[in-house]
Amino acid sequence: MFRLRLAPLLAAIVLAVGFVLLRVVYRVVFGGAGAGTGPVLLELPRLRLDGPFSHITLLGPITLVGLGNAALSALPVAAIIVFFGLLNAVINVQSLFARGAGRGPLRAISRSLVIAWATFPALLESVRHVRVARSLRGERSIASLLVPIFEQTIERALALAASMETRGFAATRVVTGVCEEPVVLRDVRLNFGAAPDKTGWHLDELNVTLKPGTLTVIVGATGSGKTSLLHSMSGLFQHFYDGVQTGTVNIGGADRASTPPRDTAGFVGLIAQNVRLGFTAETVHDEIGFALAVRNVTPSIVHARILQVAARLKIEHLVDRPIERLSAGEASLVAIAAAIVNHPILLLVDEPLADLDRAARDRVCTVLGQLAHEADVCVVIAEHNTKEFASIADAWLQIRGSQLHEVSAGEMQALSTAETLTPTPVAPRDFGTVPAVLLASIRRLSVRHRTSLVVDDVSFKVQAGELIALRGSNGAGKSSLLRAMALPTAADTVTVAGHDVHSLKRRTRRQAVALVPENFDDLLFAITVAEECRRANRTLAGADTAQTFAQLLGFDGVADAAHLLQRHPRDLSSGERLCLVIAIQLAARPALLLIDEPTRGLDLTSRALVSDALLKAASHSAAVIFATHDDDFARGLATRILRMEAGRLEVPIEVHS
């Protein structure tokens, strides 16, 4: 419980100083800071408001004594902030609150404090992310920061609360699962409150029985409801997201309609789509052991179980590592370890391969296959990538429309083969006979993250009309390179269409180079899709972002996508949100479009739509560079493939024929 970390204390000091400065500015703006008899530092005119605000006076004379009094009035609150920063630096306060959440009169308060305490660092991180996103979108208004910061903080809090719920946090009773019946669905209908005769998302007539020791893959179009179906088994659909269930969902012998996830945490494990959002601890050791710790298992037993699970997954070397220093593949393995530390009967996994390179995918698939076929766990996976599971899946379930259909292995093999052998068509480009037009030049670009050199002296050139795939393992530096190209910190490192990108102003820079980042949700600033599109249209006269968004999703026009335009952007599926962000960044008609993992979370149809968008962007006056782990997408679309490893470009460079 005791430790020494300077980061929380430093963050608290910065926040305390910021609060004092904010208090001083407040006193200056509202009534001036002219208290005392000292000399006047600045004589500002007094401005009295009219109407119902006539009692408010703005500005006024500013004296040294007045500024001092304003600062002193903020010191008590600033001292409290520093005190809690010091407390968090020497004591694991979150762990302390977690122990109090299981019992005692302060149980309800402790539950809220655990989530709030873990969410606060996410608030600071959101500020940093959104400031970068504001630059990527060319936004000037400070007010544009407020909605995404608030939404990202709430998103983190909800993901954290859901993760803690499914791992048994603050459970009041323990339900023992029946191994022989991990999943039984009888005449089930799922929806989010819509009446049966109304349109909207729903799944009907679900009749599924899954046995122990099997691995089942659920497939379906983007937004078809794969995640919701998983959550109907975890209990989050009914008890956390306020979904409506009719019929019987029986999980390990427990009636899901009346049994919340925390009561079945002992035999149901869940791995969410974005595992990092659901991490509750600061170290891998504490993250894996969280589900046991909240049940007040003896620390020595918790430690032994953590080492046992880590050895099983071959991640012993990660046990003492901070969570923030995990790669995408390592984070997935840690999430699996945290989900199986209780030896579950049922393991639910949502798109485990989305962010992983080939080596990490193979490892995760091997682990999930071993859990099903050697440990006798019932494993259920929602996934777009079907090829990796072809050799280990025992059953396939496909969502089509509002129905769930059992699909044979042969049908899935045919779909996988078609996906492999029918790549996206690329218009032929003969750079040998057509005079090459140099569009962009990257010269000796390097990036450091603290003490680590993540991009090391990278140089290459881009011709107009090229589609360049950037390949490499997790942690190779692909995302850092793309971000440095969009927001260069040094002159003469990135030149696009004859302009030094570093010297361009925010709005004109987006017409030279635009980036769709890996965390594309950061670029969503409004509360409706329609407002996002209108905001993007201000970038360039004649832009029609709503039309582009509709086309990316395969609609004939905006009218067909009207039901999506009125929704909140974060209510869209991950694939729909990605298409929205691509449309937003295309509104500026950038000469060079950069996109990080464009196929993540997309089904085959949506990937084809995105590839069409990238082909349009790579016209005679533009080019596209996209980082991807998707082999088929890269080989079917790219005119050239660049490979990165350990921050450097490898040679030779592969050319598409």
C-alpha positions, 0 to 999 in steps of 0.5 A: 500500500505504501510507495513513493512516486513523485508524479502525483505530487508534481501534478498536484503542485501544477494544479494548485498553482493553476488554481491560484492563478485562476483565482487571481484572474477571476478577481481581476475580471470581476471587480478588479483587484484594487483592495488596499492602499498600495500603489496602483499597478494598472488602472483598468476602466470599471464596466457595469453590466446592464439589466439583471446583471447590473450588480456585477462590475467588471475590471477596475484598478489593480494593486499589489495588495489586491493581487496578494489578497486574491492569491491568499484566498486561493491558498486553502484550496491549493493546500488541500490539492497539494496534500492529496497529491502528497498522500497519493505519492506515498500511499496507494489511495485507490487501494485504500478506498477499494478495501473500504468499498467491500464493507462498512458504513462508508461502502457507497462513498468508497465505491465512488471515490475509487472511480473518481480517484482513478479517473482524475489522471484521465482528466489530465491526460484528456487535456493533453490529447484534446489539445493535440486533436484541436491542432489536427482539426485546425480549431482555434476556440478554447471552448472547443476543448470542453466537450471532448475533455468532459466526454473522454473523462466520462468515457474513462469513468464508465469504462472503469466502472464497467471493468470493476463491475465485471470483476466483482468490485463491491459485490454483496453476494457470490454466485457459484457457476455451473460448469456444464451450462456456461451459456444458454439463451432461450427465445431472447430479444435484446433492444435499448428500449424501443418498442417491438414495432419501432425501428432501431437496433434489436436482436430477435429470437436468440436461441444459443447453447454453448458448451465448456471447452469450446471456442465460438466466434461471433461475426457480423457487420460493423454496428450489427450488435456483436458487443451488445450480444457479448454484454448480454452474457456478461450482464452489462447490457441489462444492468449497466447500459440499461438494455432491455432483455426478454426471454431467458439468458442463463449464464452458468446457471444464473438468470442474467436478468436478475443477477448483476455482473459483480455477483458472477465475477467469480466464473465470468471473465470479460475482456473489453474492446479497449482494454486500456480504458478498463485498467484499474491499477498502476502496475501489471501485478495489481491489475492481474490481481484486482479481482482477487483483491476486491474479494479480500483474498489473502495477499500471499495467495493473490501474489501466488495466483498472479505469478501462476497466471503470468507464467501460463501466459508467458508474461512473467517479465511484465509483472512489475511493469507500470501499466502505461508502459505496455505495448498493445500486444502486452496490454491484451495479454495482461487483460486476458490474465486479469480476466482468467485469474478467477479461473472462469467458466465463461470468457467473453472477448471483444475484438482482441486482435484489432490493434495487434501485429502478426506476432501478437495476434498469433500469441493471443489466438494461441492463448485463447485456444489453449484456454478453451481446449486445454483448460475447458473454458467456454470462450466467446469472441466477437471479431472481424478478423476471421482467418486467425481463428479458422483453425481453432474455432469450434463454432461460428455465429453470424449476425445478419439483420436482427437474427443470429445464424449458425455458420459452418466452418466451410462457409467461414473458410470461403469468406476468409479465402475471398477476403484474401484473394480479392484485394481492393483493386488499385488503379495501375500507376506506372511511375516509370513512364509518367514523370514523377511529381514530388508531393512531399519530402521527409528529411531526417525526422526524429521523435523522442518520448522522454528519454526514448528515441522512437523515430530515428532519423527517418527520410523518404519522399512521396510522389503525387498519387501514391498510396503508401502502407506503413508496416511494422510491429507494435511499438515500431514507431509508426504512430509517432512518425505519422503524428510528427509529419502532421505536427512537426516540431522542427523546420525543414523536416516535413515539406508538402507541396513546396511548403514547410509544414512547420511554418504553416498556420493551423488551418492552412496546415490541414490543407497540406497534411491531415492526420486521422490518429490512432485514437480517432475519437479525440477528433470528435468535438460536438454532440451530434454527427450533424454538428460535427459535419457542419463544423468541418465544413467551415474548413473549406468553402464547398465542403460537404462532410455529411455527404462524404460520411454517408458515402463512406458508409455506403449510403447513396446520399445524406438522406439515407444517413439522416438517422445517424446525423442526429445521433451523438458521435460516441453512440456510433459503432467504432467503424462508423465513428472512424468513417466520420473522422475520415470525412472530417479530415477530408473536408480540408482536401489535404494534399497528404492524408495520413491515417493510423490503422484505417481498418481497425474495427471494420468489417469487410464491407466497411474496409472496402468503403474506406479503401475507396475513400483513400483511392479518391484522396490519392488523386493526381494532386494528393497522396495517402500514407496509412499505418496498418497491421492488415496484410491484405488491406496493405497489399491490395491497396498500397503502391508502396510499402515502407517498413519500420522497426525500432524507429527506423525505416528498413530497406529495401522498400517494397513496391506494389506491381 
